[in-house]
Amino acid sequence: MAGTHKSGKTTSLGQAGGGDRNPSLRILRSCMDRFNTIRNSNDRTSLLFCSTMGPAVWMSIWSSFTVGPGYMNDLKEPNTMLRSPITTLDGYRGLLPRAWTRDETCDEAYVDAQNDFQAAKARAFVLPIVQEAPVRTILDVGCGMGGMAVALETEGYESYGIDLPGLTRRWSSAGRSADRFYLVDPDAFELPFLDGSIDFAFTFGAIEHVGTTDGHAHRRPDWHAVRRQWLREIFRVLSPGGRMLIGGPNRAFPIDVAHGPDSQATSWERWLARRLGATVHRTWGENFLWAYPDVHRYLEGLPYAMEARSIGGFLDFSRVPAFARTAARAYVNRMPRALLSTGFNPWVMALVTRRADM
């Protein structure tokens, strides 16, 4: 008996249960053999028992497949995906190598604002990309309140979110499941998942804050090394053929409306930011933003392929002056594919695939 998951993968009882290694399957086969023996005999008492009690017996056996511990419908249960040792904070788990205090958290006002449109963004932008290939497990890195992860879960996927320990109380008050939401230390950045356990991972507006001392624009001396470890750790948990989508403002584009100037910005860059309400920065040299060449720098030596994706439909340009929003949307929506990975694009949207042939 076979069934088809939303991802397009077909599973069967034999595949799901591991053949004769599944105790429930052995019991089922034994009962079938015994029933056939009785049916071919002349024992009326046994035949009467089979006709009256048989349905209850079959239902009991079937339950062991569908709701019992022997049933594995091709989904990876959380307890089989986790590394150890796992630490717990407010009921949520993660690999936290040091003690955390409640002061070490994210901007709560920002989290609330992001949560308002996360679900819609997940369905309109992320879901179509997810559906391009068979996907079962999804991870949102830097999930905030988890609106995207929850939205994708309702679409039939096994969806997880991970973020800073300071969010635990907000997750709890919002009813976020401890089996779906996990914690991470942004410095050590060790994901609690096993190698190859995630089919699709995504992270938006997070990488530019990794490797900073203040979570914003002040870079650590080893900021490239920290980001390299961060991106490679996400890559580690991808299954063969799995993909990760990484988005963030493009350092090669001269205007950034989402952040203030880099801590090492020049005086004229700071002056322009005050006058314009947006950051105008040099496109040469370095600042805390990232660019497409960084993908290759951080993943060097790993079996991957990368393509630039359009940001059309992703950015709403709410921080752009009202008179310029229509033009900004038209600009990114109509951008030729050849320009997506260049400095003409205000955002990096890199889709990285873990090659299965290496």
N, C-alpha and C positions, 0 to 999 in steps of 0.2 A: 504494500500500500504506500503510495507516494504522495507527497504534497509539495507545493511550490511556494517558496518564501517570496516576499515582496521584492527582494533583490534579484529574483530570477533564478536562484539556486534551487535545485530539486533535491529533496531529502527523502529517505525511506527509513523504515524501522530498522532494517539491517544496517544501513549506513549510520543511523543515529545511535544505535545501541552497540555497535561494534560486533555484530554477528553473534557467534556462540559465546563470546566473552560476556555477554549481557545475561545475568541470572534470570531475569524476567523472560527473555526470549527462550532460554532453555526450558523453563516451566511451561511456556505456551506450546512449544513443540512437543513436550512430553504429554501434555493434556490432549493435544490433537491426535497423537499416536494412540493413546488410551481410548479416546472416544471412537476412533475408527475400529479398534479391536472389539469394543462392546457392541457397536452398531452391526458388525458382521456376525455376532454371536446370537444365540437364542435365549439369553438370560433376560426375561421380561422385567424382573425387578431392576436390574441395572439400566435397561432401556427406559423404564419409567422415571428413574432418578435423573437420567440425562435430559429427558424432555422437560422435566419440571424445574430442576435446580441448575441445569446447564446455563441458561441465560445469565443467572446471577454470578456463576463462576466466571463466565467469559467477561462480564462487566468488571469484575474484580481484577482480573488479569489485565484487561485493557487500561484500567485506571493506573496500574503500575507503570504503564508507558506514558500516559498523557499527563499525569499530575504527580507521579511518584518520583523518587530519586533516580530511578533507572532511565528516565526520559531525558534525552538531550537532543533538542530539535535543531541541531546545527548552530545553536547560539552559545557563546562563551559566557558562562556564568561568572559574576564578579569574583567569587572566591577562587576560581581557577585561573584568573588573569593577573592576580596580584603578586608582587614580589614580597620578600620579607627581609628584615623585620618591619612591620607596619606600626606606626605610632598613631595615637588617636587624640583628637582635640574636639571637645564638645560633640562627640559621637561621630565625627568625620575623620577619615583615615588618610594617611600619607606617609612619605618618607621625609621626616623632619629631623635633620641631624643636630639641631640646636634648639634651645628653649625660645619660645615665642611669647611676646607680650601683645596685649590688645592694641598698643600704639602702632604696631607694625601692620598697617593695613593699607587699603587703597582709598581713593577719594570717594566717600560714600555718596555725595551729591552726583558725582559722575556716574557711579554705578546705577543710581536710580534713573537718571536720564537715559542711560543706555538700555536699561531694561524695558523702557516704554516701547521701543521699536524692534527689539531683538527678534521676536517671534516672526514678525512680518518679513524682516530681512532674511531670516533663515529660509523661509519658504520661497521667497522671490528670487534670492541670489544663490544661496548655498545649495538648496535642494536640487535644482537642475544640474549642477555640477556633480553632486553625489550620484545622481541617477545615470550618469554617463557610463558607469561600470558597476559590476556587482559589488555591493557594499552591505555589510552586516553590522559592524561596530564603528562608531563615530566618536571622536574626541574633540572637544572644544577647549583649546589651551588659552587660558585667560578668559574664562567664561563669564566673569562678573556674577550677576544674579542667575545666570543659567537659562535665560529665555530661549536662546537658540537651541541648546541641548534638549530642553523640554519640548520645543516645537518639533524637532526632528524625531524625538521619541514617539510623539503622536502620529508621525508619518510611517511608523512601523519599524524603525531602526533601534538598535541597542546603543543608546547615546549617553556619553559621559561628559562631565565638565570638570575642569581643574583650575584652581586659583589659589590666592593667598589665604593663610589661616585667619586673617582678620575678618573674613566673610562668614565664618561658621554660624554666628548668631543670626545673621540676616538670612542665610540659607535655612536655618532651622525655623525661623518665623515664617518663611515662605513655603515651608513644607518640602524642601528639596531632600530627596532620598539620599541616605548615606551610602547606598549601594550604587549610586550614579554620580555623586559629587565627591571629589578628592582634593587633598591639599598638597601644596608644593612650596619648597623654600626657593625663592627666586635667585639666590646666590649659588647654592649647590645644584639646584634644579635636577632632581632625580624623579622621574615619573614612576609611580607605583605599579605600572603595568609590565607584564612580561614581554620579551622580544616577540615581535610579529603578531601582537594581539589586536591591533587596531587597523581597520581597513581604510579609514579616511579620517584625517586630522585637519583642523583648521585653526588659525589664529589671526585675529585682526586688531591692528592698533596696539600691539603688545611689544613687538621686537624692538621698537625704537626706545623703549624704557628699560630693556634688559641691559645690564652692564653699567647702570648709572648708580650714583650714590644717593640720589634723592628721588629716584623713580621718574625723573623728568629729563633734565637737559645737562646734568653734570656727569661727564663720563669718568669711569674708573680708568686707571692706567692700563688695565688688562681687559678693557671692554670688548675688544674683538675676540679674545679667547673665551670670554663668558658667553658671547652670542654664538660662537662656534659650537661650544658645548651644548648650549640650549637647543640649537637647530638639529644637531646630530642626535640628541636625546629623543626628540620627537621622531626623527627618522628611524631610530632603533626600534620603536614600538610598531612601526608600520609592517604590515604583512607583505609578502612578496607580491608585487603588483599594486600595493597600496599607494595612496596618494595623500599629500598634505598641501594645503592652500594657505599661503602666508601673505598677508596684506599689511601695508603700512605706508606712510607718506614717503615719497621718493626724494632722496637727497639730491638727485640730478635735476629736479625741477626747482626753479628759483623761488617759488612761493609756497608757504605752509600756513594754512589757516587754522590748523588744529593745535599748534603749540607755540610757545614763546621762543625767543632766540636761544641758541646754544650758549652754554656757560662761557665759551671762549669766542663768542661773537664779537665783531668789531664795533666800534662806537657808532659808525654810520648804520650798521645793521640794526642796532638797538633803537636808534633814532627813527628809522623807517618803520620799525614795528610799532612804536608809540604813535606815529602819525597816521599810519594806514590801518591799524588794527589787525594786521596780518604780518607774518614773518617773511621778510625778503632776505635770502641768504645767498652766499656764493655757491656755485655749482661745482667748483673745484675744491680740492682739499677734503677735509672731513668735518662732519658735525654728528650729532647724536642720531640723526635719521639714517636710513639705510638705502641701498640701491641694488639693482639687479646683479651687478658684479659680486656683491657680497654673498649671494646664494652659492656661487661657484667657489668662492673663497672658503666658506664655512663647510661645504659638503665635499671638498676635494678628496678624491680617493674612494668615495662611496659609489655604489652602483645606482645612479639616478639619471633621470631625464627631466628637463625643466622647460616649461613653456609659459610665456606671458599671457595673462588673461585680461580681457576688458573689464574695466570697473564701471561700465555702464549699468545703471540700476542699483549700484551699491552705495555710492555717495549721494546724499541729499543736498549737500552744500548749504546746510542751514546756517553756517557761520560766515558764508559769503553774503555781502550786501544784497538786499532783495533785487535791486535793479540788474544785478549781474548773474543771478542764479540760473535763469533760463539759458543764457549764453554758455555758462559753465557746464550745464548738463548736456547741452547739444555738443559741446566740444569733446567731452569724453565719450558720449554715445556714438559719435561718428568718427572716432579716431581710427585710422587705418591700422590693420594688424601689424604692419611693418614698423609702426611707431610705438607700439605698446611697451617695449622694453627699453625705450630711450628716455632722454630728458624732457621730451614733450609730454610725457604722462605724469600727472600729479601724484599718482599712487603706484606703488609696486603691488602687483597681484600675481605672485609666482605659484604656479601649480607644479609641484615636484612629485614625480612618480618613482617609486622604488622598483627598479628593474628586477624582473623575476628570472631573467636568463643568466644571471651572474651570481 
